[in-house]
Amino acid sequence: MRQLLKTLTLIALLAGPIAAQAAPAGTAPSVAAEDRLQIVDLISAYSHTYDRRDIESFIALFTADAVWEFYASGGTRLLYRLNRDELRAAVTKRLEGFKAKGIQSRHYQTNTLLTAVNAGKVEATTIFQITWQAQDEKPALVMTGTFNDVIVKTATGWKFARRTELVDQGDLPQ
């Protein structure tokens, strides 16, 4: 009997995180642990691919019909609404400008909150900071804000269907 209690206790402890994924009535369902890990990796890959200037890997993070939006001053003014092809052109131009000026960007994304919409769709909110560092200079904070995302599960994994960047300051730094 004692061994049975130990076994049941162990099962309950191991099942706890799984059982916690069932949402109480009236609340949004949480995101399964494996999906959560993959989505957080997607969000991290955004930073890594952009900062390494790996444009094709960066663009591959988005669905074919994805939209990326950029709002200045905490969302008061839309500056860009781009589909994936337009995003490729804009990012290419931007990163070529960084290279010409000797600027290294670093995206820091943290405090991500995920909410399951349905089995293949998640909404995410992530706080970000972006620094730039020119050669022989200290890094400088150039932008802070929030990313609001719609992320969908595709045949090749989780991808951004919509990424909305709400910047706390004014226009995009030059």
Protein Blocks (a to p, Z undefined) as FASTA:
>chain_A
ZZmmmmmmmmmmmmmmmmmmpccehiacdddfklmmmmmmmmmmmmmmmmnopaklmmmm
pcfkbccdddeehhpacfbdcdfklmmmmmmmmmmmmmmnopacddddehiacddfblmb
ccdddddddddddehiacddfbdcdddddddddfkbccdfbdcdddfblcddZZ
